[in-house]
């Protein structure tokens, strides 16, 4: 049976540009298995890439104390001006520690195979809370080499700085130990980024395919495009099933009456 619905307007309307958030949410919930699979797939790929493709890095660290000392009547005193001068000298000390002459000595003492330029990129120097204490950090793929380089800096730097900067001295507070844990990459952070990327890509792809799908599946799809509904056709499969049931019941009843 075909039913006809009367519409006031026969001209199709333009599809609304606004995205129906409720429909998108329903579509995502319907395909949640795809979103979950894509999310965990990218998370696994990120973890695998981090583990197999990225070389672990280790950091060794030494702590140094610097001061600008003045002598008066045979007594060494440290004033607030000396401390302020020491803080300002961090950049100067950093330049000295990264100088080619000092790094060549460090390379020779540490017994590593690299150029001063390569070693310079591995060294990071920063002040601790804007104080006269500063830390020298060496990053390398070999934890033992990182510790040897840092300790070589601790052995060589005090004399080098004392010879270059008059009235200044550097003392070693902490020497480097062989690092046991990697500093980078972070397996947890990279996996989280992979999970987030997988979720965004999976959901975005589903939304894109849904927006590009122009097929008519239900009656509401017609009204969304602005077309009038001229008629509806019943589900033939359901009709055949119901017809088969009716025929079977009537045929069975007729057989029982004839036998009776």
C-alpha positions as CSV (number, residue, x, y, z in Angstrom):
1,X,0.0,0.0,0.0
2,X,1.3,3.5,-1.0
3,X,0.4,6.5,1.0
4,X,0.7,10.1,-0.3
5,X,1.5,13.0,1.9
6,X,0.4,16.5,0.7
7,X,3.1,19.2,0.9
8,X,2.5,22.9,0.5
9,X,5.8,23.4,-1.3
10,X,7.1,21.3,-4.2
11,X,10.4,22.9,-4.6
12,X,13.3,21.3,-2.6
13,X,14.8,23.5,0.0
14,X,18.6,24.0,0.5
15,X,20.2,21.8,3.1
16,X,20.9,23.6,6.3
17,X,24.5,24.4,6.9
18,X,24.4,23.9,10.6
19,X,25.6,20.5,11.9
20,X,23.2,18.6,14.0
21,X,25.3,17.8,17.1
22,X,22.7,15.3,18.3
23,X,22.9,13.4,15.1
24,X,26.7,13.4,15.2
25,X,26.7,12.1,18.7
26,X,24.2,9.3,17.8
27,X,26.4,8.4,14.8
28,X,29.5,8.3,16.9
29,X,27.8,6.1,19.6
30,X,26.6,3.8,16.8
31,X,30.1,3.4,15.6
32,X,31.8,3.6,18.9
33,X,33.7,0.3,18.2
34,X,35.4,2.0,15.3
35,X,36.4,5.0,17.4
36,X,37.7,2.8,20.2
37,X,39.7,0.6,17.7
38,X,41.2,3.6,16.0
39,X,42.1,5.3,19.3
40,X,43.9,2.2,20.7
41,X,45.5,1.4,17.4
42,X,47.2,4.8,17.2
43,X,48.2,4.6,20.9
44,X,49.8,1.2,20.3
45,X,51.6,2.5,17.2
46,X,52.9,5.6,19.1
47,X,54.2,3.3,21.9
48,X,55.8,0.9,19.4
49,X,57.5,3.8,17.5
50,X,58.8,5.3,20.7
51,X,60.2,2.0,21.9
52,X,61.8,0.8,18.6
53,X,62.5,4.0,16.6
54,X,63.6,6.6,19.1
55,X,67.0,6.2,20.8
56,X,66.8,6.7,24.6
57,X,68.6,9.7,26.1
58,X,70.2,9.9,29.5
59,X,71.2,12.9,31.6
60,X,74.0,13.3,34.1
61,X,74.2,16.4,36.3
62,X,76.8,18.2,38.4
63,X,76.1,21.2,40.8
64,X,78.7,24.0,41.1
65,X,78.9,27.0,43.4
66,X,80.5,30.2,42.2
67,X,81.4,33.4,44.0
68,X,83.2,36.7,43.5
69,X,85.6,36.9,46.5
70,X,87.4,39.9,47.8
71,X,90.2,39.9,50.3
72,X,90.7,42.5,53.0
73,X,93.4,42.4,55.7
74,X,94.0,38.7,55.1
75,X,90.3,37.8,55.7
76,X,88.1,36.5,52.9
77,X,84.6,37.9,53.1
78,X,81.5,37.4,50.9
79,X,79.2,40.4,50.6
80,X,75.7,40.8,49.0
81,X,77.4,42.6,46.1
82,X,79.6,39.6,45.6
83,X,76.6,37.3,45.4
84,X,74.9,39.6,42.9
85,X,78.0,39.7,40.8
86,X,78.2,35.9,40.9
87,X,74.6,35.6,39.6
88,X,75.4,37.9,36.7
89,X,78.4,35.8,35.9
90,X,76.4,32.7,35.1
91,X,76.3,33.7,31.4
92,X,80.0,34.3,31.4
93,X,80.7,31.0,33.1
94,X,78.4,29.3,30.6
95,X,80.4,30.7,27.7
96,X,83.6,29.5,29.3
97,X,82.3,26.0,29.9
98,X,81.2,25.7,26.3
99,X,84.4,27.1,24.9
100,X,86.3,25.0,22.4
101,X,89.5,24.9,24.5
102,X,87.8,23.6,27.6
103,X,85.7,21.1,25.7
104,X,88.7,19.7,24.0
105,X,90.2,18.9,27.4
106,X,86.9,17.4,28.6
107,X,86.8,15.2,25.5
108,X,90.3,14.0,26.1
109,X,89.8,13.3,29.8
110,X,86.4,11.6,29.3
111,X,87.6,9.5,26.4
112,X,84.7,10.1,24.1
113,X,84.7,10.2,20.4
114,X,83.1,13.5,19.4
115,X,83.9,17.0,18.3
116,X,83.7,20.1,20.6
117,X,80.7,21.3,18.5
118,X,78.9,18.0,19.1
119,X,79.6,18.1,22.8
120,X,78.5,21.7,23.0
121,X,75.0,20.7,21.9
122,X,74.8,18.1,24.6
123,X,75.6,20.5,27.5
124,X,72.9,22.7,29.2
125,X,73.9,25.2,32.0
126,X,71.4,27.0,34.2
127,X,71.2,28.8,37.5
128,X,69.3,27.3,40.4
129,X,66.6,29.7,41.5
130,X,68.6,32.7,40.3
131,X,71.3,31.9,42.9
132,X,75.0,31.6,42.7
133,X,74.6,27.8,42.4
134,X,74.3,26.5,38.9
135,X,73.9,23.0,37.3
136,X,75.7,21.6,34.3
137,X,73.6,18.8,32.6
138,X,75.0,16.5,29.9
139,X,72.6,14.5,27.7
140,X,73.9,11.4,25.8
141,X,72.7,8.1,24.6
142,X,75.3,6.4,26.7
143,X,74.7,6.9,30.5
144,X,78.3,6.2,31.4
145,X,79.6,8.6,28.8
146,X,77.3,11.3,30.1
147,X,78.6,10.9,33.7
148,X,82.2,10.8,32.5
149,X,81.8,14.0,30.5
150,X,80.1,15.8,33.4
151,X,82.7,14.8,35.9
152,X,85.4,15.9,33.5
153,X,83.8,19.3,33.4
154,X,83.8,19.4,37.2
155,X,87.5,18.6,37.3
156,X,88.5,21.1,34.6
157,X,86.1,24.0,35.0
158,X,87.2,25.4,38.4
159,X,90.8,26.1,37.3
160,X,89.8,27.3,33.9
161,X,87.3,29.8,35.3
162,X,89.7,31.0,38.0
163,X,92.4,31.7,35.4
164,X,90.0,33.6,33.2
165,X,87.8,35.5,35.6
166,X,89.8,37.5,38.3
167,X,88.5,37.3,41.8
168,X,86.1,34.4,41.1
169,X,86.1,30.8,42.1
170,X,84.0,27.7,41.5
171,X,83.6,24.8,43.8
172,X,81.9,21.4,43.1
173,X,78.9,20.7,45.3
174,X,77.7,17.4,43.6
175,X,79.5,15.2,41.1
176,X,77.7,13.3,38.4
177,X,76.4,9.8,38.9
178,X,75.6,7.3,36.2
179,X,71.9,7.8,35.3
180,X,69.7,4.7,35.6
181,X,66.5,6.1,34.1
182,X,66.1,7.6,30.6
183,X,65.1,11.3,30.4
184,X,63.6,11.0,26.9
185,X,61.5,9.9,25.2
186,X,58.5,9.7,27.5
187,X,56.6,6.5,26.7
188,X,53.6,7.6,28.7
189,X,53.3,11.1,27.0
190,X,53.9,9.7,23.5
191,X,51.3,7.0,24.1
192,X,48.8,9.6,25.3
193,X,49.5,11.7,22.2
194,X,48.9,8.6,20.0
195,X,45.6,7.9,21.8
196,X,44.4,11.4,21.4
197,X,45.4,11.5,17.7
198,X,43.7,8.2,17.1
199,X,40.5,9.4,18.7
200,X,40.5,12.7,16.7
201,X,41.2,11.0,13.4
202,X,38.7,8.2,13.9
203,X,35.9,10.5,15.0
204,X,36.8,13.1,12.4
205,X,36.7,10.5,9.6
206,X,33.3,9.2,10.7
207,X,31.9,12.7,10.8
208,X,33.3,13.5,7.4
209,X,31.9,10.4,5.8
210,X,28.6,11.0,7.4
211,X,28.4,14.6,6.0
212,X,29.4,13.3,2.6
213,X,26.8,10.6,2.6
214,X,23.9,11.9,0.4
215,X,21.9,8.6,0.3
216,X,18.3,8.5,1.5
217,X,17.8,5.9,4.2
218,X,14.9,7.1,6.3
219,X,12.1,9.6,5.9
220,X,13.8,12.2,7.9
221,X,16.6,12.4,5.3
222,X,14.1,13.8,2.8
223,X,12.9,16.5,5.1
224,X,16.5,17.4,5.9
225,X,17.1,18.1,2.2
226,X,13.8,19.9,1.8
227,X,12.1,17.3,-0.4
228,X,8.4,16.5,0.0
229,X,7.4,13.0,1.0
230,X,5.1,11.7,-1.8
231,X,4.6,8.2,-0.4
232,X,5.9,5.4,1.7
233,X,6.4,1.7,0.7
234,X,6.0,-0.9,3.4
235,X,8.8,-3.3,4.1
236,X,8.2,-6.2,1.7
237,X,10.2,-8.6,3.7
238,X,8.0,-8.1,6.7
239,X,4.9,-8.4,4.5
240,X,6.0,-11.7,3.0
241,X,6.8,-13.1,6.5
242,X,3.4,-12.1,7.8
243,X,1.7,-13.4,4.6
244,X,3.5,-16.7,5.0
245,X,2.3,-17.0,8.6
246,X,-1.3,-16.3,7.6
247,X,-1.1,-18.8,4.7
248,X,0.3,-21.4,6.9
249,X,-2.3,-20.9,9.6
250,X,-5.2,-20.9,7.1
251,X,-3.9,-23.9,5.3
252,X,-3.4,-25.9,8.5
253,X,-7.0,-25.0,9.6
254,X,-8.4,-26.1,6.3
255,X,-6.6,-29.4,6.4
256,X,-7.9,-30.0,9.9
257,X,-11.5,-29.3,8.8
258,X,-11.2,-31.7,5.8
259,X,-9.9,-34.5,7.9
260,X,-12.7,-33.9,10.3
